[in-house]
């Protein structure tokens, strides 16, 4: 008999909460995949912009309040993002949280705090509106609303804690109403979540169509060769030849799968390394050997003039030849002549 120990009530309560939080923040984490290419250039601009605008607002066009340490903190927060590709694997998992925390400090908190410290000057009203616009571009609707609400709340607390005489006139309420309207419209009009869903569906359909197209050719060849072997009386040598051809087609199928895996990893920096110098005429002739078996009703002829040589990936080139010939056979009338010409002469 084994005793079963039930988890504490508190632990049972935390499980659904964690699932709810994970579900709520899933769009934010997914949106980060589409922002990733903008993270580095945005970070570089922020690193330069924070101290640069201290000089602009402090020396060139002096404003009532400036704070260099706050600006240097903003620059420092973006430096690790520029070098995020060098982060260890365990740290890269924390990138979404670090990114959103950095955006929180540098946009809603910093600009709201500076707006309050500058007594709602026109310069900082316009700057805060620009910050709100950038937030709409970078954040999904949930993170946009959370950053706006928490940023304003913490900025006001920081303003209250660092200011001797807190003055909150009616203009602040006007500004808050304008900013709230801008954020609300931005959250409603934010299309990132829907765009991500649509793009994912399109990518899935395109991938499925590509796989179906690539696999249809060798599968059709295998079916044709098998039907011929079953419907005609052939010798053992003929059957062995058919099995050998089928085996080669299975190898071709495996090569197609490997090629697709290679293409799927291409965005991660991998490049083609299997380039070899081949005779194009020989490669086409090799392809014709397989296509003429299941399509004997089509008269396929090869005119291989000269011996054109090229550096190609043999697997990819063979698939290209097979697809071209299969399309020609399937879209021509039965018995129509199909001619393949390979030539290294300038006029061909």
N, C-alpha and C positions, 0 to 999 in steps of 0.2 A: 504494500500500500504506500502510495506516495502522497504526501501532503502538498496541496496547491496553495501557494501564497498569493493572495490577491494584491495588486498594487495599491498603494495608498490612494485615498479619495482625491487628494490634491493632484497626484500624478494622472489619475483618470480624467480629471477636469482639464489639465493642461494639454492633453492630446488633441481634443477637438479644437482648442484655441489655436494650437500650432498649425493644424490643418487649415483652419480658416485664414490665419495670417498668410500662410504659404499660398493659398488660392487667391487672396486679395492682391498680394504683391507679385504674383506670377507675371501679369502684363508688364510691370515695371522692369523685371529682370529680362523678359523677352525683348522689350523695347531697347534695352542696352545693346543688343546685338546689332541693331541698325544705327545706333549712335556711335559705335566703336570707331568707325572711320573718321568721325568728326572730333573725337576726344583729343587726339594729339594736337591738331592745329588750333583747336579752341584753347587747349592748355597753354600752348606757346603764346597765343595772343594775351591770355590772362597773366602769364608770368611777366610779360613786358608791359602790359597795360596798367597793372596796379601801381608800380612805382612811377611809370611815365605820367599818369594823371595826377599823382601827388605833385609832381613838378608843375603841371599845367594849372591845377587849382590852388597851389600854394604860392607860386612865384609869378607865372604869367598872368593868370586871371584869379587873383586871390578871392577865396571864399571865406565865410565866417569861421568854418571849422575844417580842419584836416587832421589826419592821423596816420603817420607813416608806419608805425608798428602793425596796425590792423591791415594795411595794404601789403606789407611784407609777409604777414601770415598767409594772406590770400595767394601771393605768388608761390610761397613755399609749399602750400597744399597741392598745387598743380604740378610741381616738379616731378614727383614720383609717377604721375600719369604719363608724362612724356617718355619715361623709360619703363613702362609697364611690361613691354615684351621681355624684359630681363628679370622680371619678378620670378621667384620660385613658384612651383606649381601650387603649393598650398596657399601662397599669398594671392595668386590670381583668382582664387575662389572668392576672395574678399573684395575684389575690384568693384562689383556693383555697389556695395555698401560704402566703400571709400569714395566712389564717384558721386553718389547722391549726397553724401555728407559734405563733400567739397563744394558741390553746386549750391547746397543749402547755405553754407557760410558766405560764398562769394557773390550770390545774387540776392535772394530775399532778405537775409539778415543784414549783410553789409550795406546794401543800398537803402534799406529802410532805416537803419541806424544813422547813416550819414544824412539822410533826408531830415530826420528829427533833429540831429545836432546842428544842422544848417537852417533850422527854423522854416523849413518848407520853401527854400529858395527855388526860383524857376529852374536854375541849373540842375538841381537835384530832383525836382519833379520830373523833368525830362529824362534824366539819367535813370530814375526808378522805372519810368514807363518803358525805356529800352530794356532794362533788366527783365521786366515782366514779359516783354516780347520774346527775348531770348529763352526764357523759361518755357514759353509755349512751344518753341521750336525743339527744345531738348527733352522735355519731360512728357510722359503720358499723363492723362487727365488726373489720375489719382495722386501721383507724386506732385503734380502741379498744384493741386488744391492743398495738399499737406504742407508743401514747402511754403506756400503763400501764408497759410494760417499760422504755422509754427514760426516762420521767419518774422512776421510782424509782431507776434507775441513776445518772442525772445529779444527782438530788437528794441521793443518798448521797455522791457525790463532792464536791458543794458543801458538804455537812455535814462531811465528813472534812477538807476544806481550810480550813474556817473555824472549827473547834472545836478547842480545845487538848486537852481530854480527851474522847475519843470513847467513849461508853458505849453498848453494844449489848446490852441484857439480853434475856431470853427473851420479854418482852412484845412486843418488836418483831416477833419471829417469829410470835407469835399474831396480831398486827395484819396482818402480811403475808399470813398464811393466809386471814384473813377477807376482806381486799381482793381477793386472788387469786380466791377463790370468787365474790365479787360480780361481778368483771369477767368471769370465765369464764361464769357464768350469763347475764350481760348480753350477751356476745358470741353465745352460743347462741340466746338469746331475741330478739336484735336482729332486727327484722323489716323494717328499712328497705329492704334490698336486694330482698327478696321483694315488699314493698309497692310499690316503684318499678316492678318488672317488671309486676305485676298492673295497676297504674294506667296504665302505658304501653299495655298490651294493651287495656284498656278504652277508653282515649282513642282509640286507633287504630280500634277497632271502631265507636265512636260517631261518629267523623269519617267513616269509610267509609259508615256507614248514613245520615248526614246528607247526604253528597254524593250518594249513590244516590237518596235521596228527592227532593232538590232538582232533580237532572238528569232524573229519570224523566218529569216532567210535560212539559217542552218537547220531549224526545225522542219521547214518545208522540204529541204533537201533530204533530210533523214527519212521523212515520211515517204517521199517519192522513191527513194532507193529501196526502202523496205517493201513498198507495194510492188515494185518491179520484181523483187526477189520472190515474193509470195505468189504472184500471178503467172510467172513463167518458169518452165522447167529448166533449171540450170545445173551445171555440174558443180562438184564440190569446190573446184577452183574458183568458179564464178561467185559462189556463195562466200567463199573466203575473201574474195576481192571486195564484195559488198560489205562484209563485216569490217574489213580494213578501212574502207571508205567511211563507214559509219563511225568508226573509232576516230578517224581524223576529224570528222565533223564535231564529235564530242570534244575533241581537243580545241576545235575552233570556238565552241561554246564557252569553254573554260577561259580561252584567251579573251573573248568578248567581256566576260565577267571581270577578268583582271584589268582590262582596259578601262571599264567603267569605274572600278575602284581607284585606278590611277587618276582618272579625270576628277573623281570626287575629292581626291587629296591634292589636286593641282593648286587650289586656292591657298593651301597651307605651305606653298613654296617648293613643291616637288616639280621637277621638270623631266622631260623625256630624255632617256639616256640610251635607249636601245636602237639607235640609228645605225644601219648597216648599208653598205653599197651593194645594190642588187641590179639584176637585169630586169627591166620592166617587162620585156617580152616574155621572159621565163616565168615571172610572177603571174602574168595574165594567162599564159598557157596552163599553169598549174591550177588557176581558178576555173578555167573552162573544163578541165577534166572532171570536176565535180558537178558542174551545172548541167552538162549534157546528159547525164544519166537520168535524172527525173524529168527532164524536159526534152525528150527525144523528138517530140512533135515540132520543136522549133529548130530551125537550121541555123546553128551558130557557127560562124566561120571566123577565123583569126588571120589577119594579114599582118604579120610581124616583120616589118621591114627594118633592117639595121638592128642595132642592139643598144637602145637607149639605156643609159645607166643613171641611177640616182641614189642618193642617201635617204632612206626612208625607214620608218618603223614597219617591219614586215607584217605584223599583225594588223595594224591600222590600215595599211595599204591594201592588204588582202580583203579586209572588210569593205573598203571603198569600192574595190573592183566587183566584189560579190553583189553589193547593193545596186550598183549601176547595171550589171548584167541581169539581175533579177527583175529590176524595174522594166528593162527593155523587153524581157521575155513575157512578163505578165501583162504588158500593155500593147503587145503586138498580136495580130491575128494568128491563129494556129497555122503553123507551116511557113510563116513569114521568115524571110532571111534576115539574120542579125549579124552584122559584120563588125568586128573589133579590129581597129587598126592601131598599131604601135609603130612609130617611125621616129628616127632621129634626124630626118632631113628637114631643112628649113621650111619647105613649102607644105609640110604635112602637119 
